């Protein structure tokens, strides 16, 4: 520990010895329960000396951070009772699962949620046994932990989750413990700046507690070793007033921390009152606590002659050989008894009244606060009918719209109808993604300096923009987990940044699906635009369509992937996604102008089916020679252009045109709830005709999804390849061989017996393709016949018909 | 612009008007060339008025950041000449590709590297035309850009790359421009702390230049709007002395910047001299420059009545309609002429002597500095024979080692033999990953406070640990790109954090493979351990084996994936990877004790083959009834356990045992350079026997890789599924159905005609499996027959034979 002077906390001790003792009792009880979870199978109250059989055969868990988490929890309980605060608790060092579980059990919530872990001796034994035990609970703060919205696995997201939870919850205090290891991560470092996006009028407050216990697994932490002044400079630079609490003598630290939390709360209320009552909207530093206490505090000081408490050796299990080694077991027993469990628990195992008294009542208990179980608070979005913004499509391909721009108009209504529980998140791309119509009814929220030249920037608003995909994702997760709704819009090229965050959230959804006490939350909706086929300003350095592959590796019941091919299908898809619950929905759609293929009703039916034959583009009369299938807006355009070429030059070739919006429909019904039955699949794709599939992403995914289908051996997929440098859009398509010319050649190659006219056409296609490529190199734009192509050239009786035929599958309910 | 007082820069003007004019000439020339790249197809020197045909049909690129990059480059050139500095330039706002290209052309390097872009009028026309044009160069700073080691696509990595480049280059100055948009990203925010890992004695220096131009695509930047004092507090908290340069009058800014760079250089040399000559190793604040100038400076002030210069509207192409709209074209012409090109270029197009004079000579030109073309400087690692650390394996499965611990011993030699060009990187996991033997010969480098209790922490060392996977990856990339060698060790659970960084690096490798002037660099080596099957302390929140899938989506010529099943195979694999060039090698290997299967020679041969039949585990005599294949250490263990059960109970069943180390061997030779020929594949896996494949990762990848193989329809893969919560190792395996019992059942299900004894065994397996599961739940550890199983129970004549048979494929050269 350094001996730098404390700052910020008033010198006087506001609490008396009795209150110190009461706080210390709760803290000891929580620490006792935490150690019990890590070590004990039995003998939970130490009625007898510990024997080998009382100890778990495999010791897992993280002790080091636990006493600090318990300490903060203890003192928040005091603050909640003293000031009637509505608060939730986020444990950034979420490896400290024992702490969150211990406090939930002490508050009685754990036994309410899990009656088999009762509030007595038997329950305590089960509480201990289940921890990080086969069939039990994880060693982290987890979905299973009452009161948590923050998975404690991968570090770095506690502040962005906390800020997401605080948005639009003006009376909520979100306490967020930041570990000093986690402090080193990028996502956490960026998320300190979330305080520039917290509106003191309409949002609640976040109270960061940076817990400087000094050590990671095997190293000191950076913030603990840069000198206190430098650290304080950094934290003030992040926009905080820093209240330092430092010590290793419990009573002293209790006094300091109680005072610090009161002062922090006073400052928060002062900022909020000033903003709410006096319109004082200029940003002031929000308080935070810098808590400096030993790692593994109150644990064994030394084991086998080596210091443990206050060192990295306290990180996980400080005494490892407790089952085998009687000397180690004696240290453990001494450690457990040092908390004086007989003062904390009745002989029945229930906490004594003097401990229980610290817990707030009912939903004021942080473990029972409904904000930490957002499904309880969630109300459905008020969603206008997407048809009110749909574009008229008298015939397919005769008009052009920018899909996301039209979607922006729809989102105007969504924002208007849901002024306090829906937000848009994006890394400075909302306007670039052409959703800027929303600025008709709302603004981008920003608490930094606002100047006259700024547009659509205000102290409050529904749009959150920061150039950190991690922070956007964390905000949205926190917002959803507390029962609200949102949409993350992002360039497809950059979404891999949050691969691992998606992982954790998807696992959260999967796990909570099995927890009846956690009602569903809103889906996490991604709109990926500026996609890989239209990378105008973004060279060719990093984009890839692999986020879809990443998502599809997760459990089928929580993921959905949509590739709407035009404006109305995007509207319909997004309306479905916004209404849905407990999924991750990935919607990939371009922002560039594309032809309109389907009218509003056709689009809605097509999206509800997820996959369908487009009659107006087909001439197969039920018996196709070839199926031309596609998924994604650019592949759909190319596939239709290929159809127009084929039908012009080979009019007797019977082509079926299939478009896929809902990628999961391709899977077997046994693999995914959206999966088509084999019969439906065969009806659409046939059991024997060659299928040429033009796909937005890596072609392998289509093979994987259709692997068990009857006609799979006849499937030829063209999709995204890792190629090229700088390209125009069609050039990009050609470099990936997903162009109309290649698709025509594929058809000719795969349909037997087409004859010499087809052979000639095949040759022409190759020539035209080379000419098209050369043209882009000479002129910097596409060949006129590519630029000017339109489907309506082919317009003929029967076009403009609905996409519905009896061969199409029945609609599914995407909710 | 704010009017906060400047800090840190001496008041006096150290340079005279002539020098200001000279600097300004270079800057104007670079700006002119940048605007030309964005707009012009022809008329490069404006010999006549601009006409529509002179303008590109599609205008792409980022003007906003470009003048700032040009300004910094200009002044670095002055510093290089004045002080004979060895410097390279990293452009964080790498969208400003025109700047890097312009300066490289002005320095003559561009024409040296690309003779068709000559140093004259024709070359200038080609320089302009090729920019972001089909068949040309990307709009970003890219691998194609001479002098760059930093891909300008996804933002956030410039500081970690810069620090990686500076390591072990004591005389190098790495200038790193940080954009104020990029400043908001998590990876960038974390990487400021890289200065706590820069050894002033043995490493060079990094000079960060935070360019506060105030705007992103559509928003102000956070650092530009938090108030100057708060920003300075933050930057000082990051450990820097801040030299502010601010203005909008060029001559004034030239004077300030020249002085600031001199002062920064003085401070850097002072810190280095103090450390090197006087042993003053206590960390002092390193200098950085805060450069505050308008976005799109010197561009159009206003277009169509709206302010452009100094606003977000200058971000990309400030005047969009220049081809179609004569008024816009006139603004463009006026803008270009404002640089007075006639003063900057000879009528022939070559820069005038007054411009050329600013460029340093030869390799002192930042565009020609060999540090930015690391393959030129790379020397092969001195690699000891791995056999010197191999474990003796008199018979398979009779001994046990921790593979990564033994690897640690090998790395001791690598570190010892390569004291200045090899480093280990990891997020605080090197010891946890059991590589801590390296601390016998080196330390973890740390420039923060070091205390007595710390172990293996020193002011210099070969191990870099920070709890930021992004920073570790960035460091390693920077280190490799400047010609050195390294290894990133990471828990498999957390490696998805760098998915998108891997993407950019893989694309860099792929692109530079086609650039003959860039010799190969060392491979980026990942050791992923604490893998998903052995997640002891890490609950079940986030881990997944999908990084392999992510990697395999990249171009085959740059990625390699290895799954060594035991200690000697890990040693052999890692020795190969460390010697290799220009790949990304992903090695997945456990740290927990595993049986030794192969002796050193057998391991080496097996790894060189990549896939092979293990004779000692097979009894097929060339005609197997079934092939049991595996990849990964845990699947190998389970597959061998399954073999032992089968051979005991069904001795007449002819089993072939195949192990796969090099996953890419499964692919077709046409898809991957390591791919087996179909004939070799069929020889190993047979053309018709059922194949049961136990795999470390998601099973789909194995199907994908073997999709075109003869026997693929007979392949049944068991791999990782998204399941479970808390588990012991074998429990985890069982939840994923990759356990020995399931593998035995699979074999019985798929080999026809095995009869009643097999049916009985199948039933027993189901029973045992249920019992094993229940046992873990009752006892918290595995069933004794699982814990105590060993292959040597089956030991019999013929065991311990080499894995080589004539059926195995020939070794490949992995270099």
Boltz contact constraints between the chains, C-beta under 6 A:
constraints:
  - contact:
      token1: [A, 56]
      token2: [B, 780]
      max_distance: 6.0
  - contact:
      token1: [A, 57]
      token2: [B, 780]
      max_distance: 6.0
  - contact:
      token1: [A, 57]
      token2: [B, 781]
      max_distance: 6.0
  - contact:
      token1: [A, 58]
      token2: [B, 780]
      max_distance: 6.0
  - contact:
      token1: [A, 60]
      token2: [B, 536]
      max_distance: 6.0
  - contact:
      token1: [A, 60]
      token2: [B, 537]
      max_distance: 6.0
  - contact:
      token1: [A, 132]
      token2: [B, 726]
      max_distance: 6.0
  - contact:
      token1: [A, 133]
      token2: [B, 780]
      max_distance: 6.0
  - contact:
      token1: [A, 134]
      token2: [B, 727]
      max_distance: 6.0
  - contact:
      token1: [A, 134]
      token2: [B, 728]
      max_distance: 6.0
  - contact:
      token1: [A, 134]
      token2: [B, 731]
      max_distance: 6.0
  - contact:
      token1: [A, 134]
      token2: [B, 776]
      max_distance: 6.0
  - contact:
      token1: [A, 134]
      token2: [B, 777]
      max_distance: 6.0
  - contact:
      token1: [A, 135]
      token2: [B, 777]
      max_distance: 6.0
  - contact:
      token1: [A, 136]
      token2: [B, 726]
      max_distance: 6.0
  - contact:
      token1: [A, 138]
      token2: [B, 539]
      max_distance: 6.0
  - contact:
      token1: [A, 138]
      token2: [B, 540]
      max_distance: 6.0
  - contact:
      token1: [A, 138]
      token2: [B, 725]
      max_distance: 6.0
  - contact:
      token1: [A, 138]
      token2: [B, 726]
      max_distance: 6.0
  - contact:
      token1: [A, 139]
      token2: [B, 539]
      max_distance: 6.0
  - contact:
      token1: [A, 140]
      token2: [B, 539]
      max_distance: 6.0
  - contact:
      token1: [A, 140]
      token2: [B, 541]
      max_distance: 6.0
  - contact:
      token1: [A, 151]
      token2: [B, 541]
      max_distance: 6.0
  - contact:
      token1: [A, 153]
      token2: [B, 541]
      max_distance: 6.0
  - contact:
      token1: [A, 153]
      token2: [B, 542]
      max_distance: 6.0
  - contact:
      token1: [A, 154]
      token2: [B, 542]
      max_distance: 6.0
  - contact:
      token1: [A, 181]
      token2: [B, 467]
      max_distance: 6.0
  - contact:
      token1: [A, 184]
      token2: [B, 466]
      max_distance: 6.0
  - contact:
      token1: [A, 184]
      token2: [B, 467]
      max_distance: 6.0
  - contact:
      token1: [A, 184]
      token2: [B, 468]
      max_distance: 6.0
  - contact:
      token1: [A, 185]
      token2: [B, 467]
      max_distance: 6.0
  - contact:
      token1: [A, 185]
      token2: [B, 468]
      max_distance: 6.0
  - contact:
      token1: [A, 186]
      token2: [B, 186]
      max_distance: 6.0
  - contact:
      token1: [A, 186]
      token2: [B, 187]
      max_distance: 6.0
  - contact:
      token1: [A, 186]
      token2: [B, 190]
      max_distance: 6.0
  - contact:
      token1: [A, 186]
      token2: [B, 468]
      max_distance: 6.0
  - contact:
      token1: [A, 186]
      token2: [B, 470]
      max_distance: 6.0
  - contact:
      token1: [A, 187]
      token2: [B, 186]
      max_distance: 6.0
  - contact:
      token1: [A, 189]
      token2: [B, 186]
      max_distance: 6.0
  - contact:
      token1: [A, 189]
      token2: [B, 189]
      max_distance: 6.0
  - contact:
      token1: [A, 189]
      token2: [B, 190]
      max_distance: 6.0
  - contact:
      token1: [A, 190]
      token2: [B, 186]
      max_distance: 6.0
  - contact:
      token1: [A, 190]
      token2: [B, 189]
      max_distance: 6.0
  - contact:
      token1: [A, 193]
      token2: [B, 222]
      max_distance: 6.0
  - contact:
      token1: [A, 196]
      token2: [B, 222]
      max_distance: 6.0
  - contact:
      token1: [A, 216]
      token2: [B, 428]
      max_distance: 6.0
  - contact:
      token1: [A, 216]
      token2: [B, 467]
      max_distance: 6.0
  - contact:
      token1: [A, 217]
      token2: [B, 428]
      max_distance: 6.0
  - contact:
      token1: [A, 217]
      token2: [B, 432]
      max_distance: 6.0
  - contact:
      token1: [A, 218]
      token2: [B, 431]
      max_distance: 6.0
  - contact:
      token1: [A, 219]
      token2: [B, 428]
      max_distance: 6.0
  - contact:
      token1: [A, 219]
      token2: [B, 465]
      max_distance: 6.0
  - contact:
      token1: [A, 222]
      token2: [B, 193]
      max_distance: 6.0
  - contact:
      token1: [A, 222]
      token2: [B, 196]
      max_distance: 6.0
  - contact:
      token1: [A, 225]
      token2: [B, 448]
      max_distance: 6.0
  - contact:
      token1: [A, 225]
      token2: [B, 449]
      max_distance: 6.0
  - contact:
      token1: [A, 226]
      token2: [B, 448]
      max_distance: 6.0
  - contact:
      token1: [A, 230]
      token2: [B, 237]
      max_distance: 6.0
  - contact:
      token1: [A, 233]
      token2: [B, 233]
      max_distance: 6.0
  - contact:
      token1: [A, 233]
      token2: [B, 236]
      max_distance: 6.0
  - contact:
      token1: [A, 233]
      token2: [B, 237]
      max_distance: 6.0
  - contact:
      token1: [A, 234]
      token2: [B, 237]
      max_distance: 6.0
  - contact:
      token1: [A, 236]
      token2: [B, 233]
      max_distance: 6.0
  - contact:
      token1: [A, 237]
      token2: [B, 230]
      max_distance: 6.0
  - contact:
      token1: [A, 237]
      token2: [B, 233]
      max_distance: 6.0
  - contact:
      token1: [A, 237]
      token2: [B, 234]
      max_distance: 6.0
  - contact:
      token1: [A, 237]
      token2: [B, 237]
      max_distance: 6.0
  - contact:
      token1: [A, 316]
      token2: [B, 537]
      max_distance: 6.0
  - contact:
      token1: [A, 428]
      token2: [B, 216]
      max_distance: 6.0
  - contact:
      token1: [A, 428]
      token2: [B, 217]
      max_distance: 6.0
  - contact:
      token1: [A, 428]
      token2: [B, 219]
      max_distance: 6.0
  - contact:
      token1: [A, 431]
      token2: [B, 218]
      max_distance: 6.0
  - contact:
      token1: [A, 432]
      token2: [B, 217]
      max_distance: 6.0
  - contact:
      token1: [A, 448]
      token2: [B, 225]
      max_distance: 6.0
  - contact:
      token1: [A, 448]
      token2: [B, 226]
      max_distance: 6.0
  - contact:
      token1: [A, 449]
      token2: [B, 225]
      max_distance: 6.0
  - contact:
      token1: [A, 465]
      token2: [B, 219]
      max_distance: 6.0
  - contact:
      token1: [A, 466]
      token2: [B, 184]
      max_distance: 6.0
  - contact:
      token1: [A, 467]
      token2: [B, 181]
      max_distance: 6.0
  - contact:
      token1: [A, 467]
      token2: [B, 184]
      max_distance: 6.0
  - contact:
      token1: [A, 467]
      token2: [B, 185]
      max_distance: 6.0
  - contact:
      token1: [A, 467]
      token2: [B, 216]
      max_distance: 6.0
  - contact:
      token1: [A, 468]
      token2: [B, 184]
      max_distance: 6.0
  - contact:
      token1: [A, 468]
      token2: [B, 185]
      max_distance: 6.0
  - contact:
      token1: [A, 468]
      token2: [B, 186]
      max_distance: 6.0
  - contact:
      token1: [A, 470]
      token2: [B, 186]
      max_distance: 6.0
  - contact:
      token1: [A, 496]
      token2: [B, 499]
      max_distance: 6.0
  - contact:
      token1: [A, 496]
      token2: [B, 500]
      max_distance: 6.0
  - contact:
      token1: [A, 497]
      token2: [B, 500]
      max_distance: 6.0
  - contact:
      token1: [A, 499]
      token2: [B, 496]
      max_distance: 6.0
  - contact:
      token1: [A, 499]
      token2: [B, 499]
      max_distance: 6.0
  - contact:
      token1: [A, 500]
      token2: [B, 496]
      max_distance: 6.0
  - contact:
      token1: [A, 500]
      token2: [B, 497]
      max_distance: 6.0
  - contact:
      token1: [A, 503]
      token2: [B, 542]
      max_distance: 6.0
  - contact:
      token1: [A, 503]
      token2: [B, 544]
      max_distance: 6.0
  - contact:
      token1: [A, 504]
      token2: [B, 541]
      max_distance: 6.0
  - contact:
      token1: [A, 504]
      token2: [B, 542]
      max_distance: 6.0
  - contact:
      token1: [A, 507]
      token2: [B, 541]
      max_distance: 6.0
  - contact:
      token1: [A, 536]
      token2: [B, 60]
      max_distance: 6.0
  - contact:
      token1: [A, 537]
      token2: [B, 60]
      max_distance: 6.0
  - contact:
      token1: [A, 537]
      token2: [B, 316]
      max_distance: 6.0
  - contact:
      token1: [A, 539]
      token2: [B, 138]
      max_distance: 6.0
  - contact:
      token1: [A, 539]
      token2: [B, 139]
      max_distance: 6.0
  - contact:
      token1: [A, 539]
      token2: [B, 140]
      max_distance: 6.0
  - contact:
      token1: [A, 540]
      token2: [B, 138]
      max_distance: 6.0
  - contact:
      token1: [A, 541]
      token2: [B, 140]
      max_distance: 6.0
  - contact:
      token1: [A, 541]
      token2: [B, 151]
      max_distance: 6.0
  - contact:
      token1: [A, 541]
      token2: [B, 153]
      max_distance: 6.0
  - contact:
      token1: [A, 541]
      token2: [B, 507]
      max_distance: 6.0
  - contact:
      token1: [A, 542]
      token2: [B, 153]
      max_distance: 6.0
  - contact:
      token1: [A, 542]
      token2: [B, 154]
      max_distance: 6.0
  - contact:
      token1: [A, 542]
      token2: [B, 503]
      max_distance: 6.0
  - contact:
      token1: [A, 542]
      token2: [B, 504]
      max_distance: 6.0
  - contact:
      token1: [A, 544]
      token2: [B, 503]
      max_distance: 6.0
  - contact:
      token1: [A, 546]
      token2: [B, 553]
      max_distance: 6.0
  - contact:
      token1: [A, 553]
      token2: [B, 546]
      max_distance: 6.0
  - contact:
      token1: [A, 553]
      token2: [B, 698]
      max_distance: 6.0
  - contact:
      token1: [A, 554]
      token2: [B, 722]
      max_distance: 6.0
  - contact:
      token1: [A, 555]
      token2: [B, 722]
      max_distance: 6.0
  - contact:
      token1: [A, 698]
      token2: [B, 553]
      max_distance: 6.0
  - contact:
      token1: [A, 700]
      token2: [B, 704]
      max_distance: 6.0
  - contact:
      token1: [A, 704]
      token2: [B, 700]
      max_distance: 6.0
  - contact:
      token1: [A, 722]
      token2: [B, 554]
      max_distance: 6.0
  - contact:
      token1: [A, 722]
      token2: [B, 555]
      max_distance: 6.0
  - contact:
      token1: [A, 725]
      token2: [B, 138]
      max_distance: 6.0
  - contact:
      token1: [A, 726]
      token2: [B, 132]
      max_distance: 6.0
  - contact:
      token1: [A, 726]
      token2: [B, 136]
      max_distance: 6.0
  - contact:
      token1: [A, 726]
      token2: [B, 138]
      max_distance: 6.0
  - contact:
      token1: [A, 727]
      token2: [B, 134]
      max_distance: 6.0
  - contact:
      token1: [A, 728]
      token2: [B, 134]
      max_distance: 6.0
  - contact:
      token1: [A, 731]
      token2: [B, 134]
      max_distance: 6.0
  - contact:
      token1: [A, 776]
      token2: [B, 134]
      max_distance: 6.0
  - contact:
      token1: [A, 777]
      token2: [B, 134]
      max_distance: 6.0
  - contact:
      token1: [A, 777]
      token2: [B, 135]
      max_distance: 6.0
  - contact:
      token1: [A, 780]
      token2: [B, 56]
      max_distance: 6.0
  - contact:
      token1: [A, 780]
      token2: [B, 57]
      max_distance: 6.0
  - contact:
      token1: [A, 780]
      token2: [B, 58]
      max_distance: 6.0
  - contact:
      token1: [A, 780]
      token2: [B, 133]
      max_distance: 6.0
  - contact:
      token1: [A, 781]
      token2: [B, 57]
      max_distance: 6.0
